[in-house]
Amino acid sequence: MASAPLRRTDRVSLTLLLEVSGTDGKGQEFKEPARTLLVNRGGAVIVFARDLAPEQRVVIQRRSPNESHRRAEVRVVGEFGSQKDGHLYGVEIIDPAIDLWGVEFPAIADSTEAVARMLLECNYCRGREVVHLNEMELRAFETNRGIARHCKSCGVPSIWTQAPHEDEQKLTARSARGRRSADALGAVPDTGEQRERQRMRLKTRLTACIRQPGADDELAVCEDISPVGMCFRSKRRYPADSSIDVAVPYSPDAANIFLPARIVYSEEMPKAGLFRHGTEYRRIGARSR
């Protein structure tokens, strides 16, 4: 199995419906459906039923009617596993100037003061952007499930909410009506300011999702969060120094950004039948994506 590609931007856990076309090893042309599992600025992890070979080039086109103009040739980086509906392939967009996902990704270096990262969508133009939220913005989102911010496309302030996944049922219904479809990890610098920011934790009750290889995702309650880590309560115990991926805020019906983290401590809460965990986000090298 090939190793996962390096990251230069946040990876977003987002379902986008695709059509993959190309030529197989026998010289036969194909055009079949697929979907994304993760996306970043330069590529994605897709779920696709057909066998693809490393370095093979195929064409990906968005299936949503209002996004079908988004089309790009991609290179298969490798196979990273499988699910019941297909293989997991890492793909890289050949021409970096092509915006296949319709998402604006800020540089990870811009996120050092962020306490949360989300894929938000403008309620006016449906433009999407990965947003690094500070404490005030996160508090506003927690209260209102959306925030007011300036939209570069609209040129005016607008309300931004969490971008939803695409699914077959909604896509079919909206295509029939001829309406627009509702289409819908981070660096921590190693500086002397890190210890100070760790004390600046924001108390919260946001839902978090904890992910580990070989185990089902677990929903947890986030107790506090800061630019360098978070504390959560869960039914499952995670040993100290173990690695996890965490998304907070988390919504099962919308895009989520999972960040790599390390369990700093784990303590039992006997009366509640739960465990409290402190985490710190793992540092990612300057060349990561």
Residue pairs with C-beta under 8 A, 6 or more apart in sequence:
1 78
1 79
1 80
1 81
2 54
2 77
2 78
2 79
2 80
2 90
3 78
4 80
4 90
5 43
5 77
5 90
5 92
5 289
6 285
6 287
6 288
6 289
7 40
7 108
7 185
7 284
7 288
7 289
8 40
8 41
8 42
8 107
8 108
8 287
8 288
8 289
9 40
9 41
9 42
9 105
9 106
9 107
9 108
9 130
9 289
10 40
10 105
10 106
10 108
10 111
10 117
10 130
10 185
10 186
10 257
11 38
11 39
11 40
11 185
11 257
11 258
11 289
12 38
12 39
12 40
12 103
12 119
12 130
12 255
12 256
12 257
13 37
13 38
13 247
13 255
13 256
13 257
13 258
14 36
14 38
14 39
14 101
14 119
14 163
14 165
14 184
14 255
14 256
15 35
15 36
15 37
15 165
15 166
15 167
16 35
16 36
16 39
16 62
16 64
16 67
16 101
16 165
16 166
16 183
16 184
17 33
17 34
17 35
17 62
17 63
17 64
17 166
17 167
17 168
17 171
18 33
18 34
18 35
18 36
18 46
18 60
18 61
18 62
18 63
19 31
19 32
19 33
19 34
19 60
19 61
19 62
19 63
20 30
20 31
20 32
20 33
20 34
20 46
20 48
20 50
20 58
20 59
20 60
21 29
21 30
21 31
21 32
21 58
21 59
21 61
22 29
22 30
22 56
22 57
22 58
22 59
23 29
23 30
24 30
24 50
24 51
25 53
30 50
32 48
32 49
32 50
33 63
34 46
34 47
34 48
34 49
34 60
34 86
35 46
35 47
35 166
36 44
36 45
36 46
36 47
36 101
37 44
37 45
37 46
37 47
37 88
38 44
38 45
39 101
39 103
40 105
40 289
41 96
41 101
41 103
41 105
41 289
42 92
42 93
42 96
42 289
43 74
43 77
43 90
43 91
43 92
43 93
44 90
44 91
44 101
45 80
45 88
45 89
45 90
45 91
46 60
46 88
46 89
46 91
47 83
47 85
47 86
47 87
47 88
48 86
48 87
48 89
49 85
49 86
49 87
50 86
50 87
51 87
52 58
52 76
52 79
52 87
52 89
53 76
54 76
54 77
54 78
54 79
55 75
55 76
56 75
56 76
57 73
57 74
57 75
57 76
57 94
58 73
58 74
58 76
58 91
59 71
59 72
59 73
59 74
60 71
60 72
60 73
60 74
60 91
60 100
61 68
61 70
61 71
62 68
62 69
62 70
62 71
62 100
62 102
63 166
63 171
64 166
64 171
64 181
64 183
65 174
65 175
65 178
65 180
65 181
66 180
66 181
66 183
67 102
67 181
67 183
70 98
70 99
70 100
70 101
70 102
71 100
72 93
72 94
72 95
72 98
72 100
73 93
73 94
73 95
74 91
74 92
74 93
74 94
75 91
75 92
75 94
76 89
76 90
76 91
77 89
77 90
77 91
77 92
78 89
78 90
79 87
79 88
79 89
79 90
80 88
80 89
80 90
81 87
81 88
82 88
93 100
101 128
102 127
102 128
102 183
103 119
103 128
103 129
103 130
104 127
104 128
104 129
104 130
104 152
105 130
106 129
106 130
106 132
108 186
108 187
108 284
108 288
108 289
109 187
110 132
111 117
111 132
111 186
111 187
112 187
112 188
112 189
112 227
113 132
113 134
113 197
113 227
114 132
114 133
114 134
114 186
114 227
115 133
115 134
115 135
115 138
115 202
115 225
115 226
115 227
116 132
116 133
116 138
116 206
116 225
116 248
116 249
117 130
117 131
117 132
117 133
117 186
117 257
117 259
118 130
118 131
118 133
118 141
118 162
118 249
118 255
118 256
118 257
119 128
119 129
119 130
119 131
119 162
119 163
119 184
119 254
119 255
119 256
119 257
120 128
120 129
120 131
120 147
120 149
120 160
120 161
120 162
120 163
121 127
121 128
121 160
121 161
121 162
121 163
121 164
121 183
121 184
122 128
122 129
122 151
122 153
122 154
122 158
122 159
122 160
123 146
123 158
123 159
123 160
123 161
124 151
124 154
124 156
124 158
125 151
125 153
125 154
125 158
126 180
126 182
126 183
127 151
127 152
127 153
127 154
128 163
128 183
128 184
129 160
130 257
131 137
131 149
131 160
132 186
133 141
133 147
135 200
135 202
137 147
137 149
138 202
138 204
138 206
138 225
138 249
139 202
139 204
140 147
140 148
141 147
141 249
142 204
142 205
142 206
142 249
145 161
145 162
146 159
146 160
146 161
146 162
147 159
147 160
148 157
148 158
148 159
148 160
149 157
149 158
149 160
150 156
150 157
150 158
151 157
151 158
151 160
162 249
162 251
162 254
162 255
163 183
163 184
163 254
163 255
164 182
164 183
164 184
164 253
164 254
164 255
165 184
165 253
165 254
165 255
166 181
166 183
166 184
170 181
170 182
171 181
174 180
174 181
174 182
175 181
184 254
184 255
185 245
185 257
185 258
185 259
185 260
185 284
186 257
186 259
186 281
186 284
187 283
187 284
187 288
188 194
188 227
188 228
188 280
188 281
188 282
188 283
188 284
189 283
190 283
194 228
197 226
197 227
197 228
198 226
198 228
198 229
198 280
199 226
200 226
200 227
201 224
201 225
201 226
201 231
202 224
202 225
202 226
203 223
203 224
204 222
204 223
204 224
204 225
205 221
205 222
205 223
206 221
206 222
206 225
206 248
206 249
206 250
207 219
207 220
207 221
207 222
207 248
207 249
207 250
207 251
208 219
208 220
208 221
208 222
208 230
208 232
208 246
208 247
208 248
208 249
208 250
209 217
209 218
209 219
209 220
209 246
209 247
209 248
209 250
209 256
209 258
210 217
210 218
210 219
210 220
210 232
210 234
210 236
210 238
210 244
210 245
210 246
211 217
211 244
211 245
211 246
211 247
211 258
212 238
212 242
212 243
212 244
212 245
215 236
218 234
218 235
218 236
219 250
220 232
220 233
220 234
221 232
221 233
221 234
222 230
222 231
222 232
222 248
222 249
223 230
223 231
223 232
223 233
223 276
224 230
224 231
225 231
225 248
228 280
228 281
229 261
229 264
229 278
229 279
229 280
229 281
230 246
230 248
230 261
230 279
231 276
231 277
231 278
231 279
232 246
232 248
232 276
232 277
232 279
233 269
233 272
233 274
233 275
233 276
233 277
234 274
234 275
234 277
235 273
235 274
235 275
236 275
237 266
237 268
237 275
238 244
238 263
238 266
238 275
238 277
239 263
239 266
240 263
240 264
240 265
240 266
241 262
241 263
242 262
242 263
243 260
243 261
243 262
243 263
243 282
244 260
244 261
244 262
244 263
244 279
245 258
245 259
245 260
245 261
246 258
246 259
246 261
246 279
247 256
247 257
247 258
247 259
250 256
259 281
259 282
260 281
260 282
260 284
261 279
261 280
261 281
261 282
262 279
262 280
262 282
263 277
263 278
263 279
264 277
264 278
264 279
264 280
265 277
265 278
266 275
266 276
266 277
267 275
267 276
267 277
268 275
269 275
269 276
